[in-house]
Amino acid sequence: MQAIDALTTRYSAKTLQEPAPDQGALRLIFESAVHAPDHGRLRPWRFVVVRGAARERFGELLAQHLQRTHAAANEEALQRERAKALRAPLIIVVAARCSRDVKIPVIEQQLSAGAAAHAMMLAAFALGFNAMWKTGGAAYDEALRQALGLTIGDAIVGFLYIGTPAARPAIAAARPWADLVSYWGEAT
């Protein structure tokens, strides 16, 4: 697949199934991530792979977060939260390990991690897989970050759910862009 094709045809999958990327594909996905823009060459990216039975443990972390933040959550809601971890055969938690001791603003370090996540999604798509980028309140939960082995200053920028798309949408709708662009300083 040509890079421009991946950029202009990528879509977020609605349903993902096995197979997940194998080790070779995963290597290419991470190799793509570390080519993201990185002001100051800080390499602020951290990636936590969740697959196999670990997805059920991750689902339990999601349910615990819901229980902590919504005391009235019933068992059905907690079960729905647990099931989120099973929506794809592979989850990659993308985080920014931001340093406040450098001249590079924290927002630029976080944006770099976001660019790495996008590169991973494009790489997965180019390799015949697909992904969903999710966050939600759990992404900002300190207990969940610590349970995943991330440090206090780390910021989760997304949970990438990756697998094989169960179905491809018929034809992707055109995404107009012209009304989003202005040309500053040009005479009209």
C-alpha positions as CSV (number, residue, x, y, z in Angstrom):
1,M,0.0,0.0,0.0
2,Q,1.3,3.5,-0.9
3,A,1.6,5.9,2.0
4,I,-0.9,8.3,0.4
5,D,-3.4,5.5,0.1
6,A,-3.1,4.7,3.8
7,L,-3.5,8.4,4.6
8,T,-6.6,9.0,2.4
9,T,-8.4,5.7,2.9
10,R,-7.8,4.8,6.6
11,Y,-10.9,4.5,8.7
12,S,-11.6,3.5,12.3
13,A,-12.9,-0.1,12.4
14,K,-16.2,-0.7,14.2
15,T,-15.5,-4.4,15.0
16,L,-12.1,-6.1,15.2
17,Q,-11.3,-9.8,15.4
18,E,-8.4,-12.2,15.2
19,P,-5.8,-12.3,13.9
20,A,-3.9,-9.6,15.6
21,P,-0.6,-8.4,14.3
22,D,2.1,-11.0,14.8
23,Q,5.5,-10.1,16.2
24,G,6.9,-9.1,12.7
25,A,3.9,-6.8,12.1
26,L,4.1,-5.4,15.6
27,R,7.8,-4.6,15.1
28,L,6.9,-2.6,12.0
29,I,4.1,-0.8,13.9
30,F,6.5,0.2,16.7
31,E,9.1,1.2,14.1
32,S,6.6,3.5,12.5
33,A,5.7,5.0,15.9
34,V,9.3,6.1,16.7
35,H,9.5,8.1,13.5
36,A,6.9,10.5,14.8
37,P,7.9,14.2,15.1
38,D,9.9,14.6,18.3
39,H,11.0,18.1,19.1
40,G,14.2,17.8,21.2
41,R,14.6,14.1,20.4
42,L,13.2,13.3,23.8
43,R,11.5,10.0,22.7
44,P,8.6,10.7,25.1
45,W,6.6,7.6,23.9
46,R,5.8,4.6,26.0
47,F,3.8,1.6,24.8
48,V,2.2,-1.1,26.9
49,V,1.0,-4.2,24.9
50,V,-2.1,-5.9,26.3
51,R,-3.0,-9.2,24.6
52,G,-4.3,-12.7,25.4
53,A,-5.5,-13.2,28.9
54,A,-4.0,-9.9,30.0
55,R,-7.0,-8.2,28.2
56,E,-9.3,-9.7,30.9
57,R,-7.1,-8.2,33.6
58,F,-7.2,-4.9,31.7
59,G,-11.0,-5.1,31.5
60,E,-11.0,-5.5,35.3
61,L,-8.9,-2.3,35.6
62,L,-11.5,-0.5,33.5
63,A,-14.3,-1.8,35.7
64,Q,-12.5,-0.8,38.9
65,H,-12.1,2.7,37.5
66,L,-15.8,2.9,36.7
67,Q,-16.6,1.7,40.2
68,R,-14.3,4.3,41.8
69,T,-15.8,7.1,39.7
70,H,-19.4,6.0,39.6
71,A,-20.3,4.5,42.9
72,A,-23.8,3.7,41.6
73,A,-22.6,1.6,38.7
74,N,-24.4,-1.7,38.7
75,E,-23.0,-5.1,37.7
76,E,-24.3,-4.8,34.2
77,A,-22.4,-1.5,33.7
78,L,-19.3,-3.0,35.2
79,Q,-19.6,-6.0,32.9
80,R,-19.9,-3.7,29.8
81,E,-16.8,-1.9,31.0
82,R,-14.9,-5.3,31.3
83,A,-16.0,-6.3,27.8
84,K,-14.4,-3.2,26.3
85,A,-11.0,-4.9,26.7
86,L,-12.2,-7.7,24.5
87,R,-13.3,-5.6,21.5
88,A,-10.0,-6.4,19.8
89,P,-7.3,-9.1,20.1
90,L,-4.6,-6.6,20.8
91,I,-4.5,-3.3,22.8
92,I,-1.6,-0.9,22.8
93,V,-1.7,1.7,25.5
94,V,0.1,4.8,24.2
95,A,1.5,7.1,26.7
96,A,3.7,10.3,26.8
97,R,6.5,10.3,29.4
98,C,6.8,14.0,29.7
99,S,9.8,15.7,31.1
100,R,9.3,19.1,32.7
101,D,13.0,19.6,33.1
102,V,13.6,20.4,29.4
103,K,12.8,23.5,27.3
104,I,10.3,21.5,25.1
105,P,6.8,22.3,26.4
106,V,4.8,19.3,27.8
107,I,2.1,19.8,25.2
108,E,4.6,19.2,22.4
109,Q,5.7,16.0,24.1
110,Q,2.1,14.8,24.4
111,L,1.4,15.8,20.8
112,S,4.5,13.7,19.8
113,A,2.9,10.7,21.5
114,G,-0.3,11.4,19.7
115,A,1.6,11.5,16.4
116,A,3.2,8.2,17.3
117,A,-0.3,6.7,18.0
118,H,-1.5,7.9,14.6
119,A,1.6,6.5,12.9
120,M,0.8,3.1,14.6
121,M,-2.8,3.2,13.3
122,L,-1.6,4.0,9.8
123,A,1.0,1.2,9.9
124,A,-1.6,-1.3,11.1
125,F,-3.9,-0.3,8.3
126,A,-1.1,-0.5,5.7
127,L,-0.4,-4.0,6.9
128,G,-4.0,-5.2,6.5
129,F,-5.2,-4.7,10.1
130,N,-7.2,-1.9,11.5
131,A,-7.6,0.0,14.8
132,M,-9.8,2.1,17.0
133,W,-8.4,4.9,19.2
134,K,-10.2,5.1,22.5
135,T,-9.7,7.1,25.7
136,G,-12.4,7.9,28.2
137,G,-12.0,8.6,31.9
138,A,-9.9,5.5,32.5
139,A,-7.1,7.1,30.4
140,Y,-6.8,9.8,33.0
141,D,-6.9,7.5,36.0
142,E,-3.8,7.4,38.2
143,A,-4.5,4.0,39.6
144,L,-4.9,2.5,36.1
145,R,-1.7,4.2,34.9
146,Q,0.2,2.7,37.9
147,A,-1.3,-0.7,37.4
148,L,0.0,-0.6,33.8
149,G,3.5,0.2,35.0
150,L,3.4,3.8,33.9
151,T,4.8,6.6,36.2
152,I,3.0,9.4,37.8
153,G,4.0,12.0,35.2
154,D,3.0,9.8,32.2
155,A,-0.1,10.8,30.2
156,I,-2.1,8.1,28.4
157,V,-2.9,9.6,25.0
158,G,-4.9,6.6,23.9
159,F,-5.8,2.9,24.0
160,L,-5.3,1.5,20.5
161,Y,-7.5,-1.5,19.8
162,I,-5.9,-3.4,16.9
163,G,-7.0,-6.5,15.0
164,T,-8.5,-7.6,11.7
165,P,-11.6,-5.7,10.6
166,A,-14.7,-7.9,10.7
167,A,-16.1,-6.0,7.7
168,R,-15.0,-3.1,5.6
169,P,-17.5,-0.3,5.1
170,A,-19.1,-0.2,1.6
171,I,-17.6,3.1,0.4
172,A,-16.1,5.6,2.7
173,A,-17.9,8.9,2.6
174,A,-16.0,11.8,1.2
175,R,-14.4,14.0,3.9
176,P,-14.6,17.6,2.8
177,W,-11.7,19.7,3.8
178,A,-11.9,22.9,1.8
179,D,-14.0,24.7,4.4
180,L,-11.3,23.9,7.0
181,V,-8.5,25.8,5.2
182,S,-7.8,29.5,4.9
183,Y,-4.9,31.2,3.2
184,W,-3.5,33.9,5.4
185,G,-1.9,36.9,3.8
186,E,-3.0,36.2,0.3
187,A,-5.0,38.7,-1.7
188,T,-8.4,37.5,-2.8
